[in-house]
Amino acid sequence: MNSGKARVITNLVLFQLGWFACVMGAAQGHPWAGTLVGTAIVAWHIRSAMRPMAEFNLLVQVVLIGAVWDSLLVTLGWIAYPSGTLLAGTAPHWILAMWALFATSLNVSLRWLRGRLQLAALMGAVCGPLSYWAAVRLGAVQFVHPAQVMVALAVGWSLIMPALMLLSQRNDGFSLRGEGAS
């Protein structure tokens, strides 16, 4: 197996491990456990990047977008997080860790979506809500108004995902300088 395939597979496995650690930690009342696992994975990801600062910049931008998006859903009263919230009306720390984990996939396992913004929008509209729904089923998230929140998630993620792909192109720590800026 070549190093590119190994990197993609490692990225997929670590992202899923981090996702489950965050969700199950929150569902079991131990949200810091998932945040710590997520932080370790993100640190390893940045350390393994050819251009760590570019990757770090992407992670910060994605976490900020995620913090605003998920806090908006909380403020609207559509989503509730039973554990890990540090400030009322905001997304919990483990969700922010999940946004950072998701950012680690943009320049590695989701790189194939670059330049395919319509497909990225479709993937966001479908996969974004499914990820939240899985977290609901596992007990980490509560949908206060399920129908409304699923529509909001689909619309929101159909806009967020293409934007994240564009950001990843500008902040690509896994390609040579200029290669990811096409």
Secondary structure by P-SEA (a helix, b strand, c coil): ccaaaaaaaaaaaaaaaaaaaaaaaaaaccaaaaaaaaaaaaaaaaaacccaaaaaaaaaaaaaaaaaaaaaaaaaccccccccccccccccaaaaaaaaaaaaaccccccccccaaaaaaaaaacaaaaaaaaaaaacccccccaaaaaaaaaaaaaaaaaaaaaaaaacccccccccccc
